[in-house]
Amino acid sequence: MARVLIVEARFYAHLNDMLLDGARTALQEAGHDYEVVTVPGALEIPGAVAMALETGQYDAFVALGVVIRGETYHFEIVAGESARGLMALALDGTPIGNGILTVENEEQALVRADPTQKDKGGEAASAALAMLALKARFA
């Protein structure tokens, strides 16, 4: 049984609730323990994962959040840098499922977050578990 940390950005709480529901369900159905920590926004997720990684308490990580395009360049920075931070950790061998939605509008986010539709939270949890299994295979 793996110990998984879900790091969620609560900027859009109603959307994140759906992502979290999907991730929790996927982890429970796979028989794994999890904890949830909350950070202010998507940019803080990689830093929180890095801090938790140092403790050695977790086997895998699930990143959840929503970034919706606005009128400024801020969207590109948040979307790109949060993904870059998670990829840097993944390239160092950290099993991570990236469930940070980067969308044009709330309608797109709703479809992707809803566990009865695209279930990107559940997919991120499943990806983290798949990468954990792959890490174990190569150990």
N, C-alpha and C positions, 0 to 999 in steps of 0.2 A: 504494500500500500504506500503510495506516494503522498508527500505533504506538499500541497500546492498553495501558493500565495496569489490571490487575486488583488491586483492594484487597480483601483478604479478612480477615474476623475469624475467628480460629481457636478461638473459645470451645467449639464443638462440632466437633472435628476430623473425626470420622467422617462427619458430615453435610456439612461444608464440602468434604471431599475429593470428594464426589459433585457438588456445585455447581461446583467448580473443574474437574472433568473435563468437565462439560457446556459450560462457558464456553470452555475451551481448544479443545475439538473444534469449536465454532461458529466461533471466530476462525481456527483453522487451515484449516478448510474454506473460509472466505471469503478466505484468502490474506493474512492480516494478522499482523504481528509483535505480540508482547505480552510484558510483564513482569508478575511477581506480587510484591506486597509484602503483608506480614502485619501486622495491628494486633491489639491485645488483644481488642477487642469492637466491636459495631456502632456504638456512640457515637463511636468514634475514626475510623470510615471517612470521614465528610465532611471532617474536618480533614486527613486524609492526602491525599484528593483535592485539596483546596485547596492544600496545600503542593506537590504534584506539578504542579498546574496552573501555578503560578508559574514553574516551570522551563522551560516551553515545550517540553518533550521529548515530550509525549503529545498525541495527537489526540482520544482518547476514553477513557472510564473505565467499568469494570464493578465494581459494589459487590456483594460476596458475604458473607453471614453468616446466622446463624440466631438468632432470638429466640423462646424458648418461654415461654409464660405460666406464671408461678409463683403463689405465694400472696400476693404483695404488689403494690403499685402500680408497682413498678420496671419491669415489662413495658411499661406504657403510656408511661412516660418514654423508655425505650430505643427502642421501636418508633416512637413519634411524633417524637422529636427526631432520630433518624437519618434518617428520611424527610424531615423538614423541612429538615435540612442539605443533603441531596442535592437537594431541590427548589429550594432557594435557588441552588445552583450551576447547576442546569439552567435556571432562569429568567434567569441571566446568560449563557446561551448555551453552557454546557459540555455536550457530548454524554455522557450517563451512562445506563447501564442499571442499574436497581435490582434486584438479586437478593438483597436481604435478606429472608429468610423471616420472617414474624411469624405464629406458629402457636400452637394450644392445647396440642399435645403432640408427642412425638417421632414418633409414627406419622404424623401429618400432615406433619411435616418430611421424613420418609423418602420419602414419595410425591412430594413436590414437588422434593426434591433429586435424586432418582434420574434419571440421564439416560435410562433406558429407560421412565420413566413421565412425569412432568410436565416434567422437565428445565428447571427455573427458572434454572439457571446458564446454560444455552445460550440461553434466551429473553432473559436480561439482556444477554448479549453481542450477540445479534442486535439488541436494542433500541438499544444504544449505537451500533452500526454504522448503523442506520436514522437515528438522530438526527444522526450525523456526516454522512451523505449529505444530509439535509435542510439542515443548516448550510451545506454546500457549495453547495447549490442557491440559498440566499438570500444568498450572499456577493457 
